[in-house]
Amino acid sequence: QVQLVESGGGLVQPGGSLRLSCAASGSIFSVNIMGWYRQAPGKERELVATLSGVGSPNYTNSVKGRFTISRDNAKNTVYLQMSSLKPEDTALYYCNVKLFSAGNIYDYWGQGTQVTVSS
């Protein structure tokens, strides 16, 4: 089992910045992808950014140039630095970890952290 604990959400004015963190604990395989998804009210959950242990980051178009995903493999922690925030970034942000082992994919989700961008 894997547990994910998120932190860093909150209320910020448009143009502001926030940093989300997600610490994973438990049986973390070496081959994995860590990332962030978000879900706004009345909308489906969407990918924000993902990052494997060896590859380049992947971002949804709407956050490119504004958000940066990074990870500390020694701490099994993934971060999302969000800058130039817009009201449309308001959503519940979920941490996600995908583990790959013996042809199986194991998918884990955090409880979500609220990000609200408003003046």
Contacts in CASP RR format, 6 or more apart in sequence:
PFRMAT RR
TARGET T0000
AUTHOR 0000-0000-0000
METHOD contacts of the structure
MODEL  1
QVQLVESGGGLVQPGGSLRLSCAASGSIFSVNIMGWYRQAPGKERELVAT
LSGVGSPNYTNSVKGRFTISRDNAKNTVYLQMSSLKPEDTALYYCNVKLF
SAGNIYDYWGQGTQVTVSS
1 26 0 8 1.000
1 27 0 8 1.000
2 24 0 8 1.000
2 25 0 8 1.000
2 26 0 8 1.000
2 27 0 8 1.000
2 28 0 8 1.000
2 97 0 8 1.000
2 99 0 8 1.000
2 106 0 8 1.000
2 108 0 8 1.000
3 24 0 8 1.000
3 25 0 8 1.000
3 26 0 8 1.000
3 108 0 8 1.000
4 22 0 8 1.000
4 23 0 8 1.000
4 24 0 8 1.000
4 95 0 8 1.000
4 96 0 8 1.000
4 97 0 8 1.000
4 108 0 8 1.000
4 109 0 8 1.000
4 110 0 8 1.000
4 111 0 8 1.000
5 22 0 8 1.000
5 23 0 8 1.000
5 25 0 8 1.000
5 110 0 8 1.000
6 20 0 8 1.000
6 21 0 8 1.000
6 22 0 8 1.000
6 93 0 8 1.000
6 94 0 8 1.000
6 95 0 8 1.000
6 110 0 8 1.000
6 111 0 8 1.000
6 112 0 8 1.000
6 113 0 8 1.000
7 20 0 8 1.000
7 21 0 8 1.000
7 22 0 8 1.000
7 113 0 8 1.000
8 18 0 8 1.000
8 19 0 8 1.000
8 20 0 8 1.000
8 21 0 8 1.000
8 113 0 8 1.000
9 18 0 8 1.000
9 20 0 8 1.000
9 93 0 8 1.000
9 113 0 8 1.000
9 114 0 8 1.000
9 115 0 8 1.000
10 18 0 8 1.000
10 113 0 8 1.000
10 114 0 8 1.000
10 115 0 8 1.000
10 116 0 8 1.000
11 116 0 8 1.000
11 118 0 8 1.000
12 18 0 8 1.000
12 85 0 8 1.000
12 115 0 8 1.000
12 116 0 8 1.000
12 117 0 8 1.000
13 117 0 8 1.000
13 118 0 8 1.000
13 119 0 8 1.000
14 85 0 8 1.000
14 86 0 8 1.000
14 87 0 8 1.000
14 117 0 8 1.000
14 118 0 8 1.000
14 119 0 8 1.000
15 83 0 8 1.000
15 84 0 8 1.000
15 85 0 8 1.000
15 86 0 8 1.000
15 117 0 8 1.000
16 83 0 8 1.000
16 84 0 8 1.000
16 85 0 8 1.000
16 117 0 8 1.000
17 81 0 8 1.000
17 82 0 8 1.000
17 83 0 8 1.000
17 84 0 8 1.000
17 85 0 8 1.000
18 82 0 8 1.000
18 85 0 8 1.000
18 115 0 8 1.000
19 79 0 8 1.000
19 80 0 8 1.000
19 81 0 8 1.000
19 82 0 8 1.000
20 36 0 8 1.000
20 79 0 8 1.000
20 80 0 8 1.000
20 82 0 8 1.000
20 93 0 8 1.000
20 95 0 8 1.000
20 113 0 8 1.000
20 115 0 8 1.000
21 77 0 8 1.000
21 78 0 8 1.000
21 79 0 8 1.000
22 34 0 8 1.000
22 35 0 8 1.000
22 36 0 8 1.000
22 77 0 8 1.000
22 78 0 8 1.000
22 79 0 8 1.000
22 95 0 8 1.000
22 110 0 8 1.000
23 75 0 8 1.000
23 76 0 8 1.000
23 77 0 8 1.000
24 34 0 8 1.000
24 76 0 8 1.000
24 77 0 8 1.000
24 78 0 8 1.000
24 95 0 8 1.000
24 97 0 8 1.000
24 108 0 8 1.000
25 76 0 8 1.000
27 99 0 8 1.000
28 76 0 8 1.000
28 97 0 8 1.000
28 99 0 8 1.000
29 99 0 8 1.000
29 100 0 8 1.000
29 101 0 8 1.000
29 106 0 8 1.000
31 99 0 8 1.000
31 100 0 8 1.000
31 101 0 8 1.000
32 52 0 8 1.000
32 53 0 8 1.000
32 97 0 8 1.000
32 98 0 8 1.000
32 99 0 8 1.000
32 100 0 8 1.000
33 50 0 8 1.000
33 51 0 8 1.000
33 52 0 8 1.000
33 53 0 8 1.000
33 97 0 8 1.000
33 98 0 8 1.000
33 100 0 8 1.000
34 50 0 8 1.000
34 51 0 8 1.000
34 52 0 8 1.000
34 53 0 8 1.000
34 71 0 8 1.000
34 78 0 8 1.000
34 95 0 8 1.000
34 96 0 8 1.000
34 97 0 8 1.000
34 98 0 8 1.000
35 48 0 8 1.000
35 49 0 8 1.000
35 50 0 8 1.000
35 51 0 8 1.000
35 69 0 8 1.000
35 78 0 8 1.000
35 80 0 8 1.000
35 95 0 8 1.000
35 96 0 8 1.000
35 97 0 8 1.000
36 48 0 8 1.000
36 49 0 8 1.000
36 50 0 8 1.000
36 69 0 8 1.000
36 78 0 8 1.000
36 80 0 8 1.000
36 93 0 8 1.000
36 94 0 8 1.000
36 95 0 8 1.000
36 96 0 8 1.000
37 45 0 8 1.000
37 46 0 8 1.000
37 47 0 8 1.000
37 48 0 8 1.000
37 93 0 8 1.000
37 94 0 8 1.000
37 96 0 8 1.000
38 45 0 8 1.000
38 46 0 8 1.000
38 48 0 8 1.000
38 89 0 8 1.000
38 91 0 8 1.000
38 92 0 8 1.000
38 93 0 8 1.000
38 94 0 8 1.000
38 115 0 8 1.000
39 45 0 8 1.000
39 46 0 8 1.000
39 91 0 8 1.000
39 92 0 8 1.000
39 94 0 8 1.000
40 88 0 8 1.000
40 90 0 8 1.000
40 91 0 8 1.000
40 92 0 8 1.000
43 91 0 8 1.000
45 94 0 8 1.000
46 60 0 8 1.000
47 58 0 8 1.000
47 60 0 8 1.000
48 59 0 8 1.000
48 60 0 8 1.000
48 63 0 8 1.000
48 67 0 8 1.000
48 80 0 8 1.000
48 93 0 8 1.000
49 57 0 8 1.000
49 58 0 8 1.000
49 59 0 8 1.000
49 60 0 8 1.000
49 63 0 8 1.000
49 67 0 8 1.000
49 69 0 8 1.000
49 80 0 8 1.000
50 57 0 8 1.000
50 58 0 8 1.000
50 69 0 8 1.000
50 96 0 8 1.000
51 57 0 8 1.000
51 58 0 8 1.000
51 69 0 8 1.000
51 70 0 8 1.000
51 71 0 8 1.000
51 78 0 8 1.000
53 71 0 8 1.000
53 73 0 8 1.000
57 68 0 8 1.000
57 69 0 8 1.000
59 65 0 8 1.000
59 67 0 8 1.000
59 69 0 8 1.000
62 88 0 8 1.000
63 82 0 8 1.000
63 89 0 8 1.000
66 82 0 8 1.000
66 83 0 8 1.000
66 84 0 8 1.000
66 85 0 8 1.000
67 80 0 8 1.000
67 81 0 8 1.000
67 82 0 8 1.000
67 83 0 8 1.000
68 80 0 8 1.000
68 81 0 8 1.000
68 83 0 8 1.000
69 78 0 8 1.000
69 79 0 8 1.000
69 80 0 8 1.000
69 81 0 8 1.000
70 78 0 8 1.000
70 79 0 8 1.000
70 81 0 8 1.000
71 77 0 8 1.000
71 78 0 8 1.000
71 79 0 8 1.000
72 79 0 8 1.000
78 95 0 8 1.000
78 97 0 8 1.000
80 93 0 8 1.000
82 89 0 8 1.000
82 115 0 8 1.000
85 115 0 8 1.000
85 117 0 8 1.000
86 117 0 8 1.000
87 117 0 8 1.000
87 118 0 8 1.000
88 117 0 8 1.000
89 115 0 8 1.000
89 117 0 8 1.000
90 115 0 8 1.000
90 116 0 8 1.000
90 117 0 8 1.000
90 118 0 8 1.000
91 114 0 8 1.000
91 115 0 8 1.000
92 112 0 8 1.000
92 113 0 8 1.000
92 114 0 8 1.000
92 115 0 8 1.000
93 112 0 8 1.000
93 113 0 8 1.000
93 114 0 8 1.000
93 115 0 8 1.000
94 109 0 8 1.000
94 110 0 8 1.000
94 111 0 8 1.000
94 112 0 8 1.000
95 109 0 8 1.000
95 110 0 8 1.000
95 112 0 8 1.000
96 107 0 8 1.000
96 108 0 8 1.000
96 109 0 8 1.000
96 110 0 8 1.000
97 107 0 8 1.000
97 108 0 8 1.000
98 105 0 8 1.000
98 106 0 8 1.000
98 107 0 8 1.000
98 108 0 8 1.000
99 105 0 8 1.000
99 106 0 8 1.000
99 108 0 8 1.000
100 106 0 8 1.000
END
